[in-house]
Amino acid sequence: MRLLRFLPVPLLLNVWLGLLNPGVAQVLASAQLRIERTPLKKQPATRALKDVLRELQAHYNVDIVFFDHSVNGLTVRTDKVDFKAPLEKNIANVLKPLGLIYKRTDGGGYMVLEKAPEEKTKINTSADQAFFGAFNQKNLLYASTMALPPVRKVVIDRTISGQVTGDDGGALPGVSIVVKGTTHGTTADENGHYQLAIAEDAPTLVFSFVGYASREVAVGAQSVIDIRLSVDNKALDEVVVIGYGDSKREDLTGSVSSINVEKDLKNTPATRVDQMLQGRMAGVYIKSTSGAPGSPTTIRVRGSRSISATNEPIYVIDGIVDPSGTNLNSINPADIESIDVLKDASTTAIYGSRAANGVVLVTTKKGKAGRNDFRFSTSHGVSQLPRKLDLMHSREFAEFINEARIDAKMPIVYPNVDSIVNLRGERGTDWMDAVTRTAPFSTYDLSASGGASGDHGYTYFLSGNVLDQKGIIKNTGFQRYQGRLNFTKNLSSKVDLGINLNISREKREITSTALGMNSSWSSSYLYLPPTMAIYKPDGSYETFNPIWYSGGQIDNPVAVIDKVTNNQVANNVIGNFYLQYEPIQGLKLKSTLGINFINQRGDTYSPSDMPTKILNNAMYGSASSDIYNTTSVINENTASYAKSIGKHHMDFLIGSSYQTRKVDRLFASGKQLTNDITQYNNLGLTEQAYRDIASNLDENTIVSFLGRINYDYQKRYYFTLTGRRDGASNFAAGKKWGFFPSGAVKWRVSEESFYQSSPIKHLISDLSLRVSYGISGNQGISNYQSLASLSANSNSYIFGGTQALGYTQGNLMNDKLTWETTGQLDAGLDFEFLGGRFNLSADYYRMLSKNLLLTVQIPSQTGYSSRLVNLGESLNEGFDLSISGDVIRRNDFTWNAVVNVSTNRQEVTDIGPLTKVALDAGFGYGVITSYLEKGIPIGANYGVEYAGTWKSQAEIDAELKKAVGDRTYVSAASFYKPGGPRYFDYNHDGVLNTVDYHYLAPANPKVYGGFGSTLSYKRLSLDFFFQFSAGHKMYNGQEFFMGTGTNLTNQFRYMVNRWSESNPTSDIPAVNSRDNIATSRFLHDASMLRLKSAQVSYNLGGLFFKKAIKDMRVYVSGSNLFLLTKYNGFDPEVNTGGGSSTIIAADNGSYPNARVMTVGLNVSF
């Protein structure tokens, strides 16, 4: 390190980045020559004491606390500071000439004090130590923000005592208590208790603490004053994490939604990060795709943009991009400090090619120097099915199935309906009860954190978590074992290192997608008749072949749950190591190495004694194993420099990034296992003719160069320029590189002199306007799409009458495949009002995405049917609004409220020569529920408009006599019959075809958001949060069978009122009316209002074991407690399409979301 001290800073920077990119080095070398030829400006002879103390704090990485009134107007000779000397020598040199002194505390901090005359009250030393122990390292903290007059003599007449607590009733150590108008005061001890001798005429005490709103209390005749301080939202939200750095919120030029987990979500019961955020961030729509434990969610930042590529944001965990997007839920929510979502181009452009869909930044907790903290928490609870579907009972089903089979000219199943009702009961077998349960879960968290300050200081955060969550469908569940280490170390006054490491092991027990179906149907437990038993009289599982058409069979779902194995295990390591060197103040050179390794294995096994296998005399087991290994390595090198010159402040960032990802897979399956002992552990025991084996390797690389410039003048006018150049391996040669720039401006109106004197200043204390525009990219497509490929096929060639292995052409070469790009305009305002009690942020955005990837048909003469090309365009626009603040702030009672509302309008603006592209939602049997069409949102719901039933043959005959062009109604060919479903003829041609399939409703909500409150009275707190969405619809895929009168399945109970000769006016179709048509009858309003979470807690801190326990909180909470919706399925917040870009709202038997009740305990030592 000695050699580095003698090297010129420009040369160091040149060498650092020259290793990465010779072009950058040449630019820097040229700049260095110009710098060397420019005479250096002399340092000023004197500087403000406050600025010098800030520099000392930053350089030595230690807390320095002072009163404003003690240092205002004081200056220091520049030559008094020598950064090579020990810190205490520098402090003494600058304070002594000014008549000031300093004191060091146990926490490693320093306090600047005036020399105390004899008549001053003695400082409470022990309380000061607690005061410093509570401060965060690396923040220059002020002991008071009030300008205090000179010290006056205090006559002691009486003593005031009490305790200071926070919103949750927990003790607040280190709070400053001062007699208003004086410097006479004390600080609260580690239990929040204080004692202060005051003059008889002292009218008011001022209570203040960093991160909390100050309180003034009239003393009067009181001798005991217990006080509660509320969180100061502005103070805690001050620092916002952005790409490759952070920013004070007041300096932010872009649009960012932020959550401080400790403050905003500590009362939110959640075992996963994404579920914890649902409804809480403006412009961020989070939807569960399944209620199965451990299943992922979809996150959309300001809508969907892409058709064939991903619409998911990228995730950056502790500064490292997660290429798989799967690591978010491997993190324990209790380990997270904050989550920031970058929404506009000004903030996302620094991530370039992967940022078109937004960026989610996750920052985990770090230790704090001088504050050792041990925490333990545990929670236990149960999950339940919130509601059941209203299906036919046994009598209703028996009568229905007889009627359906008579209509189909088949023998009836139940000649004596009363006997089956007597046997099974009026309700019959409840298959929902048979496969679901009240499922327990438990979680345990333990963490330790702390550190020491100084030139060789360090911090650490160490945690472990165990989660065991059973699913509401029997034999499903999720287990996670997780550990984390975050460590920082000051190797010297200029060199720091850091390590962030997260290790987890996850296991999922999963039901078969079809829950035992021997067909493509799903949710067999809903389809099964209530007239049939679970078990036969001999105790074996019942089989259900007798009622199905064409010999189709369905396995007993209880047998599937009891016997079939479907497990996934994932071992995940994600972490990074960094070194940072600061050769001079403000210049930081940082190199980071990150790694992510995922080993995932999925195993399935179906034993030989499954009922359908016995039925078919196929008494052999089947099994499979699927193994993935994913390795991602990233190296990033950055140089940043910040400088203030008078009223001007600038900071610069340049850097490079190299990331590679490799995925290898091995899959094997087999049937006709000779025994049930080895299951999937010896697939060699399967019959050779039924074996299947496959393997593949996927690799991609991204190389990037990035830069950003921030400038502000007097904290009034702000400018930001950002750029990133990316090269991605998964595009065609010559098309791999893209440049993604952005710019932003901000005007802090409230800093103008005309505003300071305006009456509105008293209403709106801080007002900012900002505008940004930029371009970001999307490279989220599969690898090798631009390359020509060959496919092996054993059926390709015949030699000598025998089929032989050969190769055929796979993909056609595509030398023009390149980036999707999104240009985004954002205009926003931020202000505080009502004395700073409330904060409001509002944004309007408009995004145009170009070069969207589409699959188009190509001439068959080429030997191919389709090709992926850059062709489409889409538009998104909308508003984000969030408001938060304190409705009531009193000594014993506080009420904090939050609300956010977002709108989004999206449409496809261009699909080239295509006019209407069908999108398969996975309902089967040719049912199409969505199309891609110009002027319509991506993934929108399509179908034919339902027009009731044909009431009579005469009505049908009258319609068919109309001339073509005059038709009003139409049906599928075989359903022109009384009671058959009819539809509006869109083009009046009398033919039911794709023209009649038109846009019915959006699949994404037009409006979404959430609102909630935290109410605290003394030690008792109530927290609740509602989530809502509106303006969208969703298909209930169950109705394609269970709402059409088919004699294959049970039916929704509304089918009791179906059309029949005795009920000829009904608009519900008659039996056997399944025509495999997507119709508006099955499309339901998916708008909802959900009580997402609620919690009642009580703080026991300071009541028991005061010396050993800092804080203790017990609580009772619930999730998904209440749902208001018109949707007739289990839950409108599911999607069978998973994270699909085009299938957004489809319910084809999704795993229901559970209602959860929890009790928990949090203890801090």
C-alpha positions, -999 to +999 in steps of 0.1 A: +000+000+000+030+024+005+036+024-033+000+036-039+005+066-017+032+080-041+013+074-073-007+103-088-044+098-085-051+102-123-025+075-130-042+052-104-075+057-121-060+052-156-044+019-146-076+007-128-099+012-158-072+006-184-071-030-174-108-032-183-110-012-215-080+003-234-103+029-250-113+043-216-076+043-206-068+065-236-094+090-227-082+091-191-046+095-202-055+124-224-074+140-195-044+134-172-021+154-195-045+183-195-048+181-157-011+181-153-007+212-174-033+230-154-021+249-123-036+236-091-059+259-072-047+267-037-068+255-007-085+283+013-067+293+044-097+287+066-128+265+064-160+262+083-157+240+114-188+221+104-174+211+070-141+200+086-159+178+111-179+162+082-146+154+064-131+139+096-162+118+100-161+105+064-123+099+064-121+080+097-155+064+094-167+074+128-196+093+144-190+129+153-220+146+170-224+183+177-249+210+185-255+235+157-253+265+180-218+253+192-202+253+158-222+278+136-199+306+124-167+290+135-138+285+111-106+264+113-072+269+097-068+244+069-033+234+080-047+222+113-059+190+097-035+162+087-053+131+075-022+110+080-024+118+118-046+099+143-082+111+145-081+124+181-050+146+173-069+162+144-100+168+166-079+183+193-061+206+168-093+220+154-113+224+186-088+237+211-082+271+195-120+276+195-125+268+232-143+236+224-136+201+238-146+166+228-156+134+246-153+098+234-181+073+242-182+036+246-198+033+212-167+048+195-183+081+187-172+116+196-192+146+209-182+182+205-189+203+236-184+237+249-163+240+280-186+237+309-186+266+335-190+255+371-226+266+373-236+243+344-253+211+353-229+181+350-234+160+319-249+126+324-220+105+312-237+071+313-267+084+294-244+099+268-228+065+263-262+050+255-269+080+233-239+073+211-245+036+210-278+042+193-263+062+164-256+047+130-221+048+118-213+068+086-240+094+093-230+128+105-257+133+132-267+165+149-276+164+186-301+191+179-315+208+148-326+239+168-305+270+170-300+274+208-291+307+225-260+310+246-258+291+278-274+307+308-272+299+345-297+273+356-311+273+391-321+238+402-355+237+419-370+203+412-365+170+392-384+156+363-382+119+354-399+095+330-394+071+301-392+077+264-407+050+241-413+046+204-445+040+184-445+003+194-440+010+231-404-001+231-378+019+250-357+045+231-322+049+245-302+080+237-330+105+233-320+141+240-341+159+266-334+197+268-351+226+286-364+247+257-343+279+252-313+265+270-286+239+265-294+223+299-305+187+294-297+150+295-302+118+275-323+087+281-305+056+293-306+022+277-341+015+290-354+049+278-355+063+314-342+098+322-340+122+351-334+159+348-331+187+374-348+219+362-357+254+373-391+260+387-399+284+359-388+260+331-419+259+309-411+233+282-390+202+276-379+193+241-374+156+233-354+148+201-338+117+186-324+110+152-349+094+129-379+106+151-400+137+151-391+160+180-417+167+207-422+197+230-440+191+263-452+217+287-439+208+322-466+225+344-469+208+378-458+174+364-429+155+381-432+124+359-434+128+321-435+097+300-433+105+263-437+087+230-418+097+199-430+089+164-409+079+134-400+109+113-408+096+078-386+122+061-356+113+081-358+075+076-365+079+039-337+102+034-313+078+017-326+059-014-306+031-030-301+036-067-280+017-092-243+016-081-248+040-053-274+058-032-289+092-030-307+115-006-344+115-015-343+153-018-316+149-044-333+122-064-341+131-100-358+099-110-389+079-100-383+053-072-407+034-050-391+025-017-398+003+013-379+005+046-386-030+058-378-023+094-402+006+095-429-001+070-432-039+071-422-051+105-458-057+113-465-076+080-467-114+084-449-129+055-424-157+048-415-144+014-403-111+001-425-107-029-457-114-011-447-090+016-446-062-010-480-068-027-500-036-030-475-015-011-455+003-039-469+027-064-464+015-100-455-020-090-482-047-095-474-081-078-497-110-085-496-146-071-496-172-098-504-199-073-511-203-036-487-233-033-460-227-006-428-215-022-444-208-056-433-176-074-452-144-081-452-122-112-440-086-107-448-059-133-434-024-130-457+000-149-474-027-170-463-053-196-443-043-226-429-074-244-447-101-263-421-128-267-393-117-242-396-114-205-417-087-187-401-094-153-378-067-138-342-075-130-333-081-094-301-066-079-292-081-045-266-061-025-254-046-057-252-078-077-275-086-106-294-118-102-296-132-137-320-160-129-345-138-110-351-167-086-330-156-057-354-131-042-373-157-022-342-175-010-336-145+012-351-143+046-374-112+048-361-105+083-326-100+067-337-072+044-330-035+052-348-019+023-362-025-012-361+001-039-378-002-073-364+019-101-392+028-124-382+055-149-355+056-175-334+081-154-328+054-127-330+022-148-307+032-177-276+025-156-286-012-160-291-008-197-301-039-217-320-056-188-338-026-174-368-020-197-391-037-172-377-019-141-351-028-115-357-042-080-329-033-056-326-054-024-303-042+004-298-066+033-289-056+068-255-046+080-240-044+114-235-011+131-203-001+148-206+003+185-240-014+188-240-052+194-275-066+189-288-101+193-323-109+181-346-139+181-380-143+166-404-171+161-439-174+147-463-203+144-496-205+127-521-223+105-533-219+069-568-227+057-588-227+025-606-193+026-637-204+007-651-233-012-666-234-047-704-239-048-707-273-065-736-297-070-746-319-041-752-356-045-789-355-054-784-326-078-756-344-095-773-377-097-803-361-114-781-340-137-760-370-148-790-391-156-805-363-176-772-358-195-768-394-203-804-397-215-797-367-238-766-384-251-786-416-256-766-435-230-778-456-201-784-438-169-759-442-140-783-438-110-817-456-115-825-449-078-814-414-069-828-417-033-806-447-026-774-430-036-784-399-015-791-422+015-757-438+010-736-407+005-757-381+023-774-350+008-742-332+002-723-363-008-685-367-008-668-334-003-637-337-024-624-303-014-624-315+022-608-347+012-577-331-003-573-300+018-564-294+054-557-269+081-519-267+075-494-257+102-463-236+097-435-224+119-405-202+114-374-193+136-350-165+131-318-157+150-294-129+142-263-112+157-249-079+146-224-053+157-189-039+151-163-014+161-154+020+146-120+035+139-093+031+113-095-007+116-131-009+124-155-036+112-192-045+112-209-078+110-244-092+105-249-130+110-283-146+108-301-180+104-336-189+095-357-221+094-391-222+078-415-251+076-447-243+058-473-270+050-497-265+021-535-264+024-535-293-001-524-324+017-488-335+013-477-302-002-453-279+015-422-258+016-391-259+038-362-234+038-330-234+057-311-202+053-280-184+066-265-150+059-232-133+066-226-096+059-192-083+069-172-051+064-137-043+074-116-012+073-081-025+063-068+010+067-080+045+066-083+042+028-091+006+020-123-013+029-135-048+021-169-063+023-185-097+020-222-105+015-231-142+015-265-159+015-268-197+016-301-215+014-316-250+009-352-252-002-375-282-006-409-281-022-435-309-020-458-305-050-490-320-062-492-333-097-504-304-120-535-325-127-538-338-092-537-374-105-555-369-138-547-394-165-555-367-191-548-331-198-575-319-174-566-303-141-581-300-107-596-335-107-607-331-071-632-305-083-644-326-112-652-357-093-688-366-085-701-362-049-720-395-054-688-415-053-668-427-023-631-421-016-626-458-007-641-491-016-657-513+010-624-532+013-605-501+021-587-497-013-590-465-033-621-461-055-616-457-093-638-436-115-637-451-150-675-460-153-687-424-159-662-412-184-666-410-222-642-430-244-627-450-216-610-419-201-598-424-166-590-403-136-569-413-106-584-409-071-569-376-059-566-389-023-545-418-037-523-394-056-517-373-024-510-404-004-488-422-029-473-400-056-440-382-050-432-349-066-403-331-048-380-303-057-348-295-038-327-264-045-293-255-030-285-218-035-254-198-029-254-161-038-228-136-026-202-110-034-168-098-023-156-062-028-125-041-022-128-003-021-098+021-022-102+058-015-068+075-024-082+109-018-114+122-002-143+117-026-126+094-050-135+057-046-123+028-067-142-003-062-139-039-075-166-065-069-167-102-076-201-119-073-211-155-077-244-174-078-246-211-078-279-231-078-282-268-077-318-279-083-332-314-085-368-325-092-379-361-086-412-378-093-425-412-086-458-429-092-460-464-076-474-496-092-505-498-071-522-466-083-559-473-090-558-465-127-528-487-132-546-516-115-576-509-136-555-512-168-535-542-156-504-519-158-490-527-124-457-510-128-443-478-114-429-448-132-403-422-121-381-393-133-353-371-122-344-336-135-312-320-124-302-284-131-269-267-122-267-230-127-235-209-123-233-172-127-202-151-122-200-113-123-171-088-120-178-051-118-153-023-114-163+013-108-147+046-100-168+073-084-159+109-074-179+135-055-169+171-051-185+203-038-172+237-049-191+265-034-227+262-044-220+235-069-220+198-062-211+171-087-205+134-086-193+111-113-194+073-119-178+052-145-174+015-146-175-018-164-193-051-158-188-087-171-213-114-163-215-149-176-242-176-168-241-213-175-270-238-171-265-275-176-294-300-173-297-337-171-332-354-174-341-390-172-374-408-169-388-444-172-418-466-168-425-502-158-402-502-127-397-537-115-402-527-079-414-499-057-384-498-034-359-477-053-384-453-067-365-426-088-331-437-074-325-464-100-341-456-133-321-484-148-347-508-135-373-494-159-382-511-192-357-499-219-385-492-244-400-467-220-368-448-210-362-412-219-330-393-214-320-357-223-293-332-215-285-297-226-261-268-219-270-231-220-245-202-218-246-165-222-225-135-215-231-098-211-203-072-212-210-036-202-195-001-198-215+025-178-213+061-166-234+086-147-230+123-139-251+141-112-249+179-107-269+202-085-267+239-078-276+251-043-298+220-038-322+238-061-314+227-097-305+191-105-293+174-136-285+137-143-270+121-173-266+083-175-254+059-202-246+022-205-233+003-235-241-035-234-230-064-255-251-096-252-242-130-266-278-141-273-282-117-303-270-120-339-235-110-349-233-073-356-265-068-335-250-077-301-242-041-288-266-015-277-264+020-261-289+031-235-288+067-224-310+088-202-313+123-188-332+140-160-338+175-146-353+185-113-363+219-099-367+222-061-392+250-062-393+253-024-357+265-023-365+296-044-366+329-025-400+337-039-413+305-024-398+310+010-418+342+014-449+328-001-480+319+021-481+284+005-448+276+023-468+271+055-490+245+037-464+228+014-430+230+030-410+212+003-419+211-034-400+195-063-407+191-100-388+166-121-387+153-157-367+124-172-364+106-205-343+077-215-340+044-233-335+010-218-334-025-233-347-060-230-325-090-238-347-116-220-350-142-247-337-178-250-301-183-261-291-193-296-323-179-312-302-162-339-282-193-349-291-221-373-295-254-355-299-291-361-323-314-343-317-351-337-346-374-345-348-412-345-377-410-370-360-389-396-346-415-419-353-451-430-325-473-441-333-509-451-368-506-438-356-495-403-359-461-388-325-446-380-312-416-360-307-386-382-305-348-381-330-323-395-328-285-396-341-269-364-339-231-363-334-210-394-304-185-390-316-150-380-288-125-385-310-095-377-322-105-342-315-077-317-326-058-287-360-047-277-359-011-266-382+011-245-382+048-245-398+063-214-409+098-205-416+105-168-429+137-152-433+139-115-437+160-084-429+155-047-439+176-018-444+176+019-474+193+034-491+201+067-459+209+085-440+179+070-465+154+085-474+141+051-454+132+020-468+130-016-452+117-047-469+116-081-457+106-116-471+105-151-452+081-175-454+072-211-434+043-226-430+032-262-414-002-267-399-010-301-384-039-319-406-063-300-399-099-308-427-117-327-430-152-342-442-147-378-452-172-405-428-176-434-431-193-468-432-231-465-406-233-494-380-224-468-386-257-450-398-238-419-431-226-407-422-196-386-394-173-375-387-149-346-382-113-357-380-078-343-413-064-355-438-051-329-444-020-308-464-014-277-474+016-256-478+020-218-489+051-200-503+058-166-500+075-132-484+066-099-495+083-067-484+076-031-492+095+001-480+087+036-479+105+070-491+109+105-528+116+108-525+119+146-494+123+166-499+126+204-481+115+235-499+082+240-515+077+206-502+078+170-519+070+137-498+066+106-515+060+073-503+051+038-520+049+004-509+043-031-528+042-064-516+034-098-531+033-133-519+017-164-532+017-200-514-006-224-519-015-261-500-031-290-494-003-315-478-024-343-474-060-353-462-055-388-480-076-415-498-096-389-534-089-380-546-113-353-523-139-336-539-166-314-524-171-279-530-204-262-539-201-225-535-238-218-573-246-214-570-274-239-594-287-266-586-258-289-601-231-266-584-198-274-590-169-249-565-143-262-552-128-294-525-104-303-540-075-322-531-038-329-548-013-306-555-040-279-536-047-247-511-076-246-528-108-232-562-092-233-593-115-230-610-125-262-641-145-269-675-145-283-703-125-267-728-148-250-764-142-259-782-167-237-798-199-250-821-209-279-855-210-262-873-231-288-869-247-322-891-220-337-866-194-326-838-213-342-857-217-375-865-180-377-829-170-372-816-195-399-841-180-424-824-146-422-802-137-451-765-137-446-755-103-434-786-099-413-779-127-388-780-117-351-770-149-334-748-179-342-738-212-326-714-240-332-729-263-358-742-291-334-757-267-309-785-252-329-810-269-305-833-257-278-812-250-247-780-247-267-757-218-262-759-190-287-736-160-293-738-126-310-728-128-346-701-102-348-701-098-386-737-112-392-725-139-416-741-168-398-708-186-393-690-189-360-653-182-367-623-162-355-640-130-366-665-134-339-637-138-314-632-101-304-617-081-275-638-084-244-618-070-215-582-063-203-564-090-183-543-065-164-560-041-139-566-005-150-562+006-114-544-011-085-528-002-052-532-004-014-539+015+017-533+008+054-527+023+089-507+017+120-524+028+152-504+027+185-516+034+220-489+032+246-475-003+242-504-016+221-503-014+183-528-023+155-516-026+119-537-034+089-533-032+051-557-035+022-548-044-014-570-036-043-572-039-081-600-030-106-609-028-142-599-063-154-615-097-160-603-133-159-615-166-174-625-194-150-612-224-169-632-248-146-664-236-163-654-250-197-663-283-181-682-275-149-705-249-164-714-265-197-735-295-186-710-321-198-716-355-183-678-358-177-676-338-145-694-324-115-710-289-122-712-256-106-743-254-086-759-227-108-763-255-134-792-267-113-811-239-130-801-250-165-825-249-195-848-278-197-883-285-210-896-277-176-874-245-174-875-232-210-868-195-202-834-201-186-803-186-201-781-213-186-774-239-213-789-274-211-770-306-204-742-315-229-736-280-241-698-280-240-687-265-274-651-256-264-657-220-271-643-191-251-674-171-242-681-140-221-702-163-199-670-177-184-652-143-182-657-127-147-649-094-131-616-100-113-617-067-094-610-073-057-605-057-023-584-079+000-575-074+037-539-085+029-526-083+065-536-073+100-517-075+132-522-067+169-490-065+189-480-056+225-445-044+235-432-059+267-398-042+265-386-029+299-412-050+319-391-081+323-354-089+327-345-053+320-307-059+320-308-089+296-337-080+273-337-047+253-370-052+236-398-078+235-429-079+213-457-104+211-483-104+183-512-120+166-516-115+129-534-127+099-530-127+061-557-129+034-584-124+061-611-109+039-618-109+001-645-089-017-648-099-053-673-110-079-651-137-092-666-171-088-634-191-085-613-196-055-593-164-059-589-138-087-552-134-078-539-165-095-526-173-130-522-207-146-499-190-171-474-184-144-449-157-155-460-158-191-457-125-210-490-131-228-511-153-206-519-129-178-552-139-163-562-175-166-575-198-139-573-234-149-574-250-115-548-230-098-537-238-063-558-216-040-543-188-019-546-196+018-559-176+048-532-176+075-533-170+112-501-164+132-488-158+167-453-146+172-426-134+195-397-110+188-369-105+213-339-082+212-310-087+236 
